[in-house]
Amino acid sequence: MTFSPPTSPSPPTSPLTLLFLHAHPDDEAVLTGATIAKATGLGHRVIVAYATRGDAGETNQDLGGETLGERREAEARAACEELGVQRVLFLEFDDSGMADTETTKNPSAFCNVSLDEVTARLSMALVNESVNVVIGYDRNGTYGHPDHMQIHHAAHHVAPALKASFVLDATYSREFLASLDSDRGYDNIDENFASGHDELTHFVEGRDIFAVKLEALKHHQSQVPEDWDPDDESQLDGFAKSFGTEWYIAVPVTPDADPEVLADLFEPSATWSGQPPPFP
């Protein structure tokens, strides 16, 4: 079954252009899929820019004559189409791979490139765009991946050049994840993982948009764990509890940035109920 992004009863009076800056294909769905679905459903313009094609990753799939990067790019484009994304960019940097591996020593790996180079590539690609909000990752890169940490710095570096009003760091709530059952693997997280709950400023959640997020994730077949079954209700319930709420830390780019530009799409963290909505 294919879901479509939920639509707004009427378009927003001031549609935004949102730039989602991601490290690898599948990050767009895992970290921000519901947010993208909500944004496109409300009539905002969404651009997703990938720093790399994720070619240093692993897969259990038979790729035939494709490289992993080619497969992951195709999967990303299909996922973005599912989410209603209007424009997809690949910045053509090399995937850094996991920390302390041979691929991180590559001078062209994303973790090693200058932020000025990242800004130059994005500025050239977006010369005819008027970006209002840049979405990156938190200072820990959510879980410490070198490319994710570089995304954090890149988002904050590029936002002034694009004259954006806000940077939003996509993240998780450490305390909430730690409160889940220990068999989910979050009982030993520390300050090097994601963000403290008191740092969070906004969230996005909803059953309909979470359904779209799941459909987008299904396009990333090369990255799906062998034991993942999208028809297993217990697995879906666990995934919904862990990732049904998408968290953000909003940082104004200029002192006069108006927080009302975020009000149509993002909910203040203080209004969160304490639990993601159940799914399905």
C-alpha positions as CSV (number, residue, x, y, z in Angstrom):
1,M,0.0,0.0,0.0
2,T,1.3,3.4,-0.9
3,F,0.7,6.4,1.3
4,S,0.7,10.0,0.2
5,P,1.9,12.9,2.4
6,P,-1.1,14.4,4.3
7,T,-2.4,17.6,2.8
8,S,-3.2,20.9,4.5
9,P,-6.8,22.2,4.2
10,S,-5.3,25.3,2.7
11,P,-1.7,26.2,1.8
12,P,0.3,28.2,4.3
13,T,0.2,32.0,3.8
14,S,4.1,32.1,3.7
15,P,5.4,28.8,2.3
16,L,8.9,28.0,3.5
17,T,11.9,26.5,1.6
18,L,13.5,24.0,3.8
19,L,17.0,22.5,3.1
20,F,17.5,19.1,4.7
21,L,21.2,18.4,4.8
22,H,21.9,14.7,5.2
23,A,25.1,12.6,5.3
24,H,23.9,9.4,3.5
25,P,20.8,7.9,1.8
26,D,18.3,6.6,4.3
27,D,19.2,9.3,6.9
28,E,16.5,11.5,5.4
29,A,13.8,8.9,6.3
30,V,15.2,7.6,9.6
31,L,15.9,11.1,11.1
32,T,13.5,13.4,9.4
33,G,11.0,11.4,7.3
34,A,7.9,12.4,9.2
35,T,9.0,16.1,9.2
36,I,9.5,16.1,5.4
37,A,6.1,14.4,4.9
38,K,4.4,17.0,7.0
39,A,6.3,19.9,5.3
40,T,5.4,18.8,1.8
41,G,1.9,18.1,2.8
42,L,1.5,21.6,4.2
43,G,2.8,23.1,0.9
44,H,6.3,24.0,1.9
45,R,9.2,23.5,-0.6
46,V,11.6,20.8,0.5
47,I,15.2,20.3,-0.8
48,V,17.2,17.3,0.4
49,A,20.9,17.5,-0.2
50,Y,23.1,14.4,0.5
51,A,26.8,14.9,1.2
52,T,27.7,11.4,0.0
53,R,26.1,8.4,-1.7
54,G,26.9,6.2,1.3
55,D,29.2,4.0,-0.8
56,A,31.4,3.1,2.2
57,G,28.5,1.3,3.8
58,E,27.6,-2.4,3.8
59,T,24.8,-4.4,2.3
60,N,23.6,-8.0,2.2
61,Q,21.9,-7.5,-1.2
62,D,23.1,-8.6,-4.6
63,L,23.9,-5.4,-6.4
64,G,24.2,-7.0,-9.8
65,G,26.2,-4.5,-11.9
66,E,25.6,-1.5,-9.7
67,T,27.9,0.0,-7.1
68,L,26.6,0.4,-3.6
69,G,26.6,4.2,-4.1
70,E,24.5,3.9,-7.3
71,R,22.0,1.6,-5.6
72,R,21.7,3.9,-2.5
73,E,21.3,7.0,-4.7
74,A,18.4,5.3,-6.6
75,E,16.8,4.3,-3.3
76,A,17.2,7.8,-1.9
77,R,15.5,9.3,-4.9
78,A,12.6,6.9,-4.6
79,A,12.3,7.6,-0.9
80,C,12.3,11.3,-1.5
81,E,9.6,10.9,-4.1
82,E,7.5,9.0,-1.5
83,L,8.0,11.9,0.9
84,G,7.0,14.5,-1.7
85,V,10.4,16.2,-1.9
86,Q,10.6,18.7,-4.7
87,R,14.4,18.7,-5.2
88,V,17.2,16.2,-4.5
89,L,20.9,17.1,-4.6
90,F,24.1,15.0,-4.2
91,L,27.2,17.0,-3.3
92,E,29.5,14.3,-4.5
93,F,31.8,14.0,-1.5
94,D,33.2,10.6,-0.6
95,D,31.6,8.6,2.2
96,S,33.9,8.7,5.3
97,G,32.7,5.3,6.7
98,M,32.7,4.6,10.4
99,A,35.2,6.3,12.8
100,D,38.8,5.1,12.8
101,T,38.6,3.1,9.6
102,E,40.7,3.4,6.5
103,T,38.0,5.4,4.7
104,T,38.2,8.2,7.2
105,K,41.8,8.8,6.1
106,N,40.7,9.7,2.6
107,P,41.4,13.5,2.0
108,S,38.2,13.6,-0.1
109,A,36.1,12.0,2.6
110,F,33.3,14.3,3.7
111,C,34.6,14.4,7.3
112,N,37.9,15.9,6.0
113,V,36.7,18.5,3.5
114,S,36.6,22.2,4.4
115,L,33.3,23.7,5.4
116,D,34.0,26.5,2.9
117,E,34.0,23.8,0.1
118,V,30.7,22.4,1.4
119,T,29.2,25.9,1.5
120,A,30.5,26.7,-2.0
121,R,28.9,23.6,-3.5
122,L,25.6,24.2,-1.8
123,S,25.6,27.9,-2.7
124,M,26.2,27.2,-6.3
125,A,23.5,24.6,-6.5
126,L,21.0,26.7,-4.6
127,V,21.7,30.1,-6.3
128,N,18.1,30.4,-7.5
129,E,16.6,29.2,-4.2
130,S,15.6,31.2,-1.2
131,V,16.2,28.9,1.8
132,N,14.5,29.8,5.1
133,V,15.5,26.9,7.3
134,V,18.5,24.5,7.2
135,I,18.1,21.1,9.0
136,G,21.2,19.3,10.0
137,Y,22.2,17.1,13.0
138,D,23.1,17.8,16.6
139,R,26.7,18.3,17.8
140,N,27.1,14.6,18.4
141,G,26.1,13.8,14.9
142,T,23.3,11.9,16.7
143,Y,25.5,8.8,17.2
144,G,29.1,9.9,16.5
145,H,29.5,9.0,12.8
146,P,32.2,11.3,11.4
147,D,30.0,12.4,8.4
148,H,27.1,13.1,10.8
149,M,29.2,15.3,12.9
150,Q,30.4,17.1,9.8
151,I,26.8,17.7,8.8
152,H,26.3,19.5,12.1
153,H,29.1,21.9,11.4
154,A,28.2,22.2,7.7
155,A,24.6,23.2,8.4
156,H,25.6,25.9,10.8
157,H,28.3,27.1,8.4
158,V,26.1,27.2,5.3
159,A,23.0,28.8,6.9
160,P,24.3,32.4,7.0
161,A,25.6,32.1,3.4
162,L,22.1,31.0,2.3
163,K,20.5,33.8,4.4
164,A,18.4,31.2,6.3
165,S,16.6,32.3,9.5
166,F,17.1,29.1,11.5
167,V,19.2,26.0,11.7
168,L,17.5,23.0,13.2
169,D,19.6,20.2,14.6
170,A,17.8,16.8,14.2
171,T,18.4,14.7,17.2
172,Y,17.0,12.2,19.7
173,S,16.1,12.5,23.3
174,R,18.7,10.7,25.4
175,E,16.4,10.4,28.4
176,F,13.4,9.2,26.5
177,L,15.4,6.5,24.7
178,A,17.1,5.4,28.0
179,S,13.6,5.0,29.5
180,L,12.6,2.4,27.0
181,D,13.0,-1.4,27.6
182,S,16.6,-2.4,28.0
183,D,16.3,-4.9,25.1
184,R,16.1,-2.0,22.7
185,G,19.8,-1.3,23.4
186,Y,19.5,2.2,24.8
187,D,20.3,1.6,28.5
188,N,24.0,2.6,28.3
189,I,23.8,5.8,26.3
190,D,25.7,8.8,27.5
191,E,26.4,12.5,26.7
192,N,28.2,11.5,23.5
193,F,24.9,10.2,22.0
194,A,22.2,12.6,20.7
195,S,21.0,15.4,23.1
196,G,19.7,15.9,26.5
197,H,15.9,16.3,26.7
198,D,16.3,19.8,28.2
199,E,18.2,20.9,25.1
200,L,15.3,20.1,22.7
201,T,13.2,22.9,21.5
202,H,10.8,21.4,18.9
203,F,9.3,18.1,17.7
204,V,7.2,16.6,14.9
205,E,5.0,13.6,15.2
206,G,1.8,12.1,13.9
207,R,0.4,8.8,12.8
208,D,-0.3,9.7,9.2
209,I,3.2,11.2,8.6
210,F,4.8,8.3,10.5
211,A,3.1,6.0,8.0
212,V,4.7,7.9,5.1
213,K,8.1,7.7,6.9
214,L,7.8,3.9,7.0
215,E,6.9,3.8,3.3
216,A,10.0,5.9,2.5
217,L,12.2,3.6,4.6
218,K,11.0,0.6,2.6
219,H,12.8,2.0,-0.5
220,H,16.2,1.6,1.3
221,Q,16.3,-2.1,0.8
222,S,20.1,-2.2,0.6
223,Q,20.2,-1.0,4.2
224,V,17.4,-3.0,5.8
225,P,18.6,-5.4,8.5
226,E,18.0,-9.1,7.6
227,D,15.8,-9.5,10.7
228,W,13.5,-6.5,9.9
229,D,10.0,-7.4,9.0
230,P,7.8,-4.4,8.1
231,D,4.7,-6.6,8.6
232,D,5.6,-7.6,12.1
233,E,3.4,-5.4,14.4
234,S,5.7,-5.9,17.4
235,Q,8.7,-4.5,15.4
236,L,6.6,-1.6,14.1
237,D,5.5,-0.8,17.6
238,G,9.1,-0.8,18.9
239,F,10.2,1.4,16.0
240,A,7.3,3.8,16.5
241,K,8.2,4.1,20.2
242,S,11.8,4.8,19.5
243,F,11.5,7.0,16.4
244,G,7.9,8.1,16.2
245,T,8.8,11.5,17.4
246,E,11.4,13.5,15.5
247,W,13.3,16.0,17.8
248,Y,15.0,19.2,17.0
249,I,17.1,22.0,18.5
250,A,16.3,25.3,16.8
251,V,19.1,27.8,16.6
252,P,18.4,31.3,15.1
253,V,20.9,32.4,12.5
254,T,20.4,36.1,13.3
255,P,19.2,37.8,16.6
256,D,16.1,39.0,14.9
257,A,15.0,35.6,13.4
258,D,11.3,35.3,14.0
259,P,10.3,32.0,15.7
260,E,6.9,32.2,14.1
261,V,8.4,30.9,10.8
262,L,8.6,27.5,12.6
263,A,5.2,27.5,14.1
264,D,3.4,25.9,11.1
265,L,5.5,22.8,11.0
266,F,7.2,22.3,14.4
267,E,5.7,21.9,17.8
268,P,7.3,23.4,21.0
269,S,9.0,20.7,23.0
270,A,7.2,21.8,26.2
271,T,3.9,20.7,24.7
272,W,5.0,17.0,24.1
273,S,2.7,14.4,25.7
274,G,5.6,12.2,26.9
275,Q,4.9,9.4,24.4
276,P,4.9,9.2,20.6
277,P,1.4,8.4,19.2
278,P,0.7,4.7,18.8
279,F,1.1,3.1,15.4
280,P,-0.8,1.8,13.5
